[in-house]
Amino acid sequence: MYKRIRLLFKRNRDHIAYDILSEFKKLDLGIIWMEIYTRDCYVKFEVDSDEMYNVIMTNLKEIKDLESISEVDLISFEARNIQINEIVNLLGKLVLVVDCNGIIKYSNITSDLKIVKGQMSDITGRPISEIIDDKEFVLDVVNCDKDYAIKELQIGGGNYLVKMYNKKFRDSDARGKIIVFDDITEFSNFTDKIHYSSHITFKDLIYESPIMERTVKTAMEFSQMDVEILITGESGTGKELFTRAIHNMSSRRENPFIAINCSSLPEQLLESELFGYEDGSFTGAVKGGKAGIFENCKGGTIFLDEIGDMPIHLQAKLLRVLQEKRIRRIGGSKEIPVNFRLISATNKDLKEKILEKEFRLDLFYRLNTLTLQIPPLRDRKEDIRPLVTYFTKKYLPNRDGEIVYTDATINSLLNYKFPGNVRELQNVIIRALTTLKDSQVKPQDLKFYFEEEDEVVGENFDQKIENYEKKLILEELEKGGSIRNTAKELGITHTKLINRMKKYNIKKYEE
């Protein structure tokens, strides 16, 4: 019978894995799978009887620094796999992971996603050339060294938009491809599907920081001005949420809100979705032609995300639309009046792209009528606590008992830089809650993307500097002098000392 256990240690020390393996070796028990996360260890193994299971559990309890040991339904790896499979299948797209030799390592193929030859049970481990007939595509899978590539492909009588991501496998120099298949027939009805009213308002934004309060106030003022807005900010800061909130506070709120990502579609498909096309204008065009997003918006708001990735010739056409408020469908000659408000967003430096001749200066001036800069999460750390509370309630709504984040856990969150911003924080919380076995979230439950775990759990360089600074201030204040004299002794201004005291929550010495 298979057993799965979790061992939690009081501290991170050397040779934890060796100590665990030694106990299994003594009883001649083989380990099927083992995972070590600093102090958190998972083991999957097979035993012949309950007696042997009790013996190994008793022996493991004698390992130095062991805090607790418990049986679990799934080890961390299995829980993550289930979660990833569920998320991937919800996309409704076929996803393949292929190694550098063209061998399929992962597939989510099901009866609903049967667009290649084979079944889920026999597709993994086979060359992609046996699954897909297109020889040119198979060569691209093996030979293409671009980080990202996109092309149209016919498979089994259907048309698909295929996106290939060139990725380095973790802890290895080997590279492979993640391949995503989108059914183009879905895109043919794209504009029909996205004429929805956004229900996000400014009240739905979660924040407590002064900088976000000022940003929201500015956005609310912009919502009353019926002109173009350019929203800038790093990935994951919430640019689309702000756009939806602006739309819902504007005079156009009763009309459609249409969002499209300029980097997610190939050039020809993006152009036809924006401008529409006439009957027979290209192979595969819908009989009778089709109206585009500009034409269909009808008094609403269009959100163009990743505007910096728009092809240069489409930028010229977009500028003309903004100036004249008229469009021509692809293959057509008739001028069609349009009525919409454009809000665009980017995480790129458009001024740099202008210098590189990748973005038009005249379009930049037109889009940049009003500019809204969304601050990164590292500049508004006061928002982390309320966001953690919000995500916890959202993803564990029916949990019995309150989920508690230890002080060390909160400190780890506050000291992490979050290059992925709010989106990354959300994912960190989801991952922690997915594998949580009790009511406390500890530092070792947090799995950050861009920082080693011992750096997250321990005290990093910035923390050490801040702790030393706080210690100096407290030592000088305890000498009994005034705040003004303390500032003089420390060699800083009175205002700077007051700000530092607020930062470190030093209240008992306030004047």
C-alpha positions in Angstrom: 0.0 0.0 0.0 1.1 3.6 -0.8 1.6 6.1 2.0 2.3 9.8 1.9 3.6 11.8 4.8 4.7 15.4 5.6 7.6 16.1 7.9 8.0 19.7 9.3 11.3 20.6 10.9 11.9 23.4 13.5 14.8 24.8 11.5 16.6 24.4 8.2 19.8 22.4 8.8 22.2 20.3 6.8 21.6 16.6 6.1 17.8 16.5 6.7 17.3 14.5 3.5 20.1 12.1 4.5 18.5 11.5 8.0 15.2 10.7 6.4 16.7 8.4 3.8 18.7 6.6 6.5 15.6 5.6 8.4 14.0 4.1 5.3 17.3 2.3 4.5 17.4 0.7 7.9 14.0 -1.0 7.2 14.8 -1.6 3.5 11.9 0.5 2.4 12.0 2.2 -1.0 10.9 5.8 -1.5 8.8 6.5 -4.6 8.9 10.3 -4.4 10.5 12.8 -2.0 10.3 16.6 -1.9 12.3 19.0 0.3 11.4 22.7 0.8 13.8 24.1 3.4 12.0 22.8 6.5 9.0 21.2 4.8 9.5 17.6 3.5 7.1 15.2 1.7 7.7 11.5 1.2 5.7 9.0 -0.8 6.5 5.3 -0.2 5.2 1.8 -0.2 4.8 -0.5 2.8 3.5 -4.1 3.1 1.6 -3.7 6.4 0.3 -1.3 9.0 2.9 -2.7 11.5 5.8 -1.6 9.2 4.1 1.7 8.6 3.9 2.3 12.4 7.6 1.3 12.8 8.9 3.8 10.2 6.7 6.6 11.7 8.1 5.9 15.1 11.7 5.9 13.8 11.2 9.1 11.9 9.9 10.9 15.0 13.4 10.5 16.5 15.1 12.6 13.8 16.7 15.7 15.2 14.7 19.0 15.1 11.5 17.3 13.8 8.6 19.5 14.7 5.7 17.4 13.4 4.9 14.4 11.2 1.5 13.7 9.6 -0.1 11.6 6.9 -1.4 13.5 3.9 -3.7 12.7 1.1 -1.4 14.1 -1.6 2.3 15.2 -1.5 3.0 18.7 -2.6 4.0 17.6 -6.2 0.7 15.7 -6.7 -1.4 18.5 -5.4 0.3 21.0 -7.7 -0.2 18.6 -10.7 -3.9 18.3 -10.0 -4.3 22.1 -9.7 -2.3 22.8 -12.9 -4.2 20.2 -14.8 -7.5 21.7 -13.7 -6.4 25.2 -14.6 -5.1 24.1 -18.0 -8.2 22.2 -18.8 -10.4 25.2 -17.9 -8.7 27.1 -20.8 -10.4 24.8 -23.3 -7.2 24.6 -25.3 -4.9 21.8 -26.2 -1.5 22.3 -24.5 1.6 20.2 -25.3 5.0 20.3 -23.6 7.7 19.0 -25.9 11.4 18.4 -25.2 14.3 19.5 -27.4 14.1 16.2 -29.3 10.4 16.7 -30.2 9.1 14.1 -27.6 5.8 15.0 -25.9 6.3 15.2 -22.2 2.8 16.5 -21.2 -0.6 16.8 -22.8 -4.0 17.8 -21.6 -5.8 16.1 -24.5 -9.3 15.0 -23.7 -12.4 14.0 -25.7 -13.3 17.7 -25.9 -9.8 18.6 -27.1 -9.2 15.8 -29.6 -7.5 17.8 -32.4 -4.5 15.5 -32.8 -4.2 11.8 -33.5 -4.2 9.7 -30.4 -5.6 9.5 -26.9 -4.3 11.0 -23.7 -3.1 7.6 -22.5 -0.8 7.0 -25.5 0.3 10.5 -26.6 2.8 11.2 -23.9 6.3 9.9 -24.7 5.7 9.9 -28.5 7.4 12.1 -31.1 5.2 15.0 -32.1 5.8 14.0 -35.7 3.6 11.0 -35.1 0.8 13.2 -33.7 0.8 16.1 -36.2 1.2 15.6 -40.0 2.5 19.1 -40.8 6.3 18.5 -41.5 7.1 22.3 -41.5 5.5 22.7 -38.1 7.3 19.7 -36.6 10.7 21.2 -37.8 9.8 24.5 -36.2 9.1 22.7 -32.9 12.6 21.1 -32.9 14.6 23.8 -34.5 13.0 27.2 -33.7 15.1 29.1 -31.1 12.9 32.1 -30.8 11.5 32.7 -27.3 8.0 33.1 -28.8 6.6 32.1 -32.2 3.0 32.1 -33.5 1.5 30.7 -36.7 -1.7 29.4 -38.3 -2.0 25.6 -38.8 -4.5 23.2 -40.3 -5.0 20.1 -38.3 -7.7 17.5 -39.0 -9.7 19.8 -41.1 -9.7 22.6 -38.5 -7.8 25.9 -38.4 -5.7 26.6 -35.3 -3.6 29.5 -34.1 -0.5 27.8 -32.6 1.7 29.6 -30.0 5.1 28.2 -29.2 7.0 29.3 -26.1 10.7 28.3 -25.9 11.4 27.5 -22.3 14.3 26.3 -20.2 13.4 23.4 -18.0 13.9 24.1 -14.3 17.3 23.0 -12.8 18.5 22.0 -16.2 20.2 23.4 -19.3 17.8 21.5 -21.5 15.2 23.5 -23.4 11.8 22.6 -24.8 8.6 24.0 -26.1 5.2 24.8 -24.6 2.7 24.7 -27.4 -0.8 26.1 -27.2 -3.5 25.5 -29.8 -6.3 28.0 -30.2 -9.3 27.2 -32.5 -9.5 30.0 -35.0 -13.2 29.4 -35.4 -13.6 30.9 -32.0 -11.8 34.0 -33.1 -14.2 34.4 -36.0 -16.9 35.1 -33.4 -14.4 37.0 -31.2 -16.1 40.4 -31.3 -19.5 38.8 -30.7 -18.2 37.2 -27.5 -16.6 40.2 -25.9 -19.4 42.7 -26.0 -19.9 42.6 -22.3 -20.5 45.1 -19.6 -17.6 45.3 -17.1 -18.9 45.2 -13.5 -15.6 46.3 -12.0 -15.8 49.7 -10.2 -13.4 51.7 -8.2 -15.0 50.3 -5.0 -13.7 46.9 -6.0 -10.1 48.0 -6.0 -8.2 46.8 -2.9 -5.8 49.3 -1.4 -4.8 51.3 1.7 -1.6 53.1 0.5 -1.6 56.8 -0.1 0.0 56.4 -3.5 -2.9 54.1 -4.7 -5.4 56.5 -3.2 -3.9 59.3 -5.3 -3.9 57.0 -8.4 -7.5 56.1 -7.9 -8.5 59.7 -7.4 -6.7 60.7 -10.7 -8.4 57.8 -12.5 -11.8 58.9 -11.3 -11.2 62.4 -12.6 -10.0 61.0 -16.0 -13.2 58.9 -16.2 -15.2 62.1 -16.6 -13.1 63.3 -19.6 -14.1 61.7 -22.8 -10.6 61.5 -24.4 -7.9 58.9 -24.9 -6.0 57.6 -21.9 -2.7 55.8 -21.8 -2.2 53.5 -18.7 1.3 52.5 -18.0 2.7 50.1 -15.3 4.4 46.8 -14.9 2.8 43.5 -15.6 0.3 42.5 -13.0 -0.4 45.9 -11.5 -4.0 45.9 -12.5 -4.2 48.1 -15.7 -7.3 46.4 -17.1 -9.1 46.6 -13.7 -8.5 50.4 -13.8 -9.8 50.6 -17.4 -13.0 48.7 -16.5 -13.5 51.0 -13.5 -13.0 54.1 -15.6 -15.5 52.8 -18.2 -18.1 52.1 -15.5 -17.8 55.7 -14.1 -17.9 57.3 -17.5 -20.8 58.5 -19.6 -20.3 55.5 -21.8 -21.0 52.9 -19.1 -24.3 51.7 -20.7 -22.5 50.8 -23.9 -20.1 47.9 -24.7 -16.7 47.5 -23.1 -14.4 45.6 -25.5 -10.9 44.5 -24.5 -8.2 43.0 -26.8 -4.6 42.2 -26.3 -2.4 43.4 -29.2 0.3 40.8 -28.6 -2.0 37.8 -28.4 -3.1 37.7 -32.1 -1.0 37.5 -35.3 -0.9 40.7 -37.4 -3.5 39.7 -40.0 -6.0 38.4 -37.5 -5.6 41.5 -35.3 -6.3 43.8 -38.2 -9.4 41.9 -39.3 -10.7 41.9 -35.7 -10.2 45.7 -35.3 -11.4 46.9 -38.7 -13.6 44.0 -40.0 -13.6 42.8 -43.6 -15.8 42.6 -46.7 -17.0 39.4 -48.4 -14.2 37.5 -50.2 -11.4 39.8 -49.0 -9.2 36.9 -48.0 -9.3 33.0 -47.8 -11.4 31.9 -44.8 -13.4 35.1 -44.6 -17.0 34.7 -43.4 -19.5 35.0 -46.2 -21.1 38.4 -46.3 -18.2 40.0 -44.5 -17.9 41.0 -40.8 -17.8 44.2 -38.7 -14.8 44.8 -36.6 -14.4 46.0 -33.0 -14.2 49.7 -33.9 -17.5 49.4 -35.8 -19.2 47.2 -33.2 -18.3 49.3 -30.1 -21.1 51.7 -30.8 -20.5 54.4 -28.2 -18.6 52.2 -25.7 -15.0 51.8 -24.6 -12.2 49.9 -26.4 -9.3 48.7 -24.3 -6.1 47.9 -26.3 -3.7 46.1 -24.0 0.0 45.8 -24.8 -0.4 48.7 -27.4 3.4 48.8 -27.7 3.3 45.4 -29.5 1.0 46.6 -32.2 2.6 46.2 -35.7 3.8 49.5 -37.1 1.5 49.6 -40.1 -1.6 49.0 -37.9 -0.4 52.0 -35.8 -0.8 54.2 -38.8 -4.3 52.9 -39.4 -5.2 53.4 -35.7 -4.0 57.0 -35.8 -6.2 57.7 -38.8 -9.2 56.2 -37.0 -8.6 58.3 -33.9 -8.3 61.5 -36.0 -11.2 60.9 -38.3 -13.4 58.6 -36.3 -14.0 56.6 -39.6 -12.8 53.2 -40.7 -12.6 51.1 -43.9 -13.1 47.4 -43.6 -10.4 45.2 -45.2 -11.1 44.8 -48.9 -13.7 47.6 -48.7 -13.8 51.2 -50.0 -16.7 52.6 -47.9 -16.0 55.0 -45.1 -17.9 53.9 -42.0 -18.3 56.3 -39.0 -17.3 54.9 -35.6 -17.9 56.1 -32.0 -15.8 54.8 -29.2 -13.4 55.9 -26.5 -9.9 54.4 -26.6 -8.0 53.4 -23.5 -4.6 51.8 -24.1 -2.1 50.2 -21.8 1.5 49.0 -21.9 4.2 47.7 -19.7 6.9 48.7 -22.2 8.8 52.0 -22.5 7.1 53.6 -25.5 9.7 56.4 -25.7 12.4 53.7 -26.1 10.4 52.0 -28.8 10.0 55.3 -30.6 13.8 55.7 -30.7 14.1 52.2 -32.0 11.5 53.0 -34.8 9.1 50.5 -33.4 6.4 52.9 -32.3 5.1 56.0 -34.0 5.7 59.3 -32.3 2.5 60.9 -33.6 0.4 58.0 -32.3 2.1 58.3 -28.9 1.1 61.9 -28.7 -2.5 61.0 -29.6 -2.7 58.1 -27.1 -1.0 60.1 -24.4 -3.7 62.8 -24.0 -4.1 61.6 -20.4 -1.5 59.3 -18.7 -2.2 57.1 -15.7 0.8 55.4 -14.0 -0.1 52.4 -11.9 2.5 52.0 -9.1 4.2 48.6 -8.6 3.3 46.6 -5.5 6.8 47.1 -4.0 6.0 50.9 -3.8 2.7 50.3 -2.0 3.4 47.7 0.5 0.6 48.9 2.7 -1.7 47.2 0.2 -0.2 43.7 0.8 -2.1 42.9 4.0 -5.6 43.8 2.7 -4.9 42.0 -0.6 -3.8 38.9 1.3 -7.0 39.0 3.3 -9.1 39.5 0.1 -7.4 36.6 -1.8 -7.7 34.3 1.2 -11.4 34.9 1.5 -11.9 34.6 -2.3 -10.1 31.2 -2.7 -11.1 29.6 0.6 -14.6 31.0 1.1 -16.0 27.9 2.9 -13.0 27.1 5.1 -13.9 26.1 8.7 -12.0 28.4 11.1 -9.9 31.5 10.3 -6.7 31.3 8.3 -3.8 32.9 10.2 -0.7 34.3 8.6 2.2 34.3 11.1 4.3 37.5 11.7 7.2 35.9 9.9 5.0 35.1 6.9 3.8 38.7 6.7 7.4 39.9 7.0 8.4 37.6 4.1 5.6 39.0 2.0 6.5 42.6 2.9 10.2 42.1 2.1 9.7 40.3 -1.2 9.9 42.6 -4.3 7.1 41.1 -6.3 8.3 41.6 -9.8 4.9 40.1 -10.9 3.1 42.6 -8.7 -0.5 41.9 -7.6 -0.9 39.0 -10.0 2.1 37.3 -8.5 0.9 37.9 -5.0 -2.4 36.3 -5.9 -0.6 33.2 -7.3 1.6 33.0 -4.2 -1.4 33.0 -1.9 -3.3 30.4 -4.1 -0.3 28.1 -4.0 0.1 28.4 -0.3 -3.6 27.7 0.4 -3.6 24.8 -2.0 -1.1 22.8 0.0 -2.1 24.2 3.5 -2.7 21.4 6.0 -3.7 23.5 9.1 -4.9 27.0 9.8 -1.6 28.7 9.9 0.3 30.0 6.8 4.0 29.9 7.6 7.0 31.3 5.6 7.8 27.8 4.2 4.3 27.7 2.7 5.2 30.6 0.4 6.7 29.6 -2.9 8.1 32.8 -4.6 9.1 32.7 -8.2 12.2 34.9 -8.3 13.9 34.4 -5.0 15.5 31.4 -3.3 13.5 30.0 -0.4 16.1 30.5 2.3 16.3 34.2 1.2 12.6 34.5 1.6 12.3 32.9 5.0 15.5 34.4 6.4 16.5 38.0 6.8 17.5 39.6 3.5 19.9 42.6 3.0 17.1 45.3 3.0 15.7 43.8 6.2 19.1 43.9 7.9 19.6 47.6 6.9 16.1 48.5 8.2 16.6 46.6 11.5 19.9 48.3 12.1 18.4 51.7 11.4 15.5 51.1 13.7 18.0 49.9 16.4 20.0 53.1 16.1 16.9 55.3 16.4 15.7 53.4 19.5 19.0 53.5 21.2 19.3 57.3 20.7 15.7 58.0 21.8 16.2 55.9 25.0 18.9 58.4 26.1 16.0 60.7 26.9 16.6 63.5 24.5 13.9 65.2 22.3 13.2 64.1 18.8 14.9 67.2 17.5 18.1 66.6 19.5 18.0 62.9 18.6 17.9 63.8 14.9 20.9 66.1 15.5 22.8 63.3 17.1 22.0 60.9 14.3 23.0 63.5 11.7 19.6 63.6 10.0 16.8 66.2 9.7 14.0 66.4 12.2 11.5 65.6 9.4 13.5 62.5 8.2 13.5 61.1 11.8 9.8 61.6 12.1 9.2 59.7 8.9 11.5 56.9 10.0 9.6 56.6 13.3 6.4 56.3 11.4 7.9 53.7 9.1 9.0 51.6 12.0 5.9 52.2 14.1 7.9 53.9 16.9 5.1 55.7 18.9 6.0 55.9 22.5 8.6 58.6 22.0 6.3 60.9 20.0 6.4 64.6 21.1 
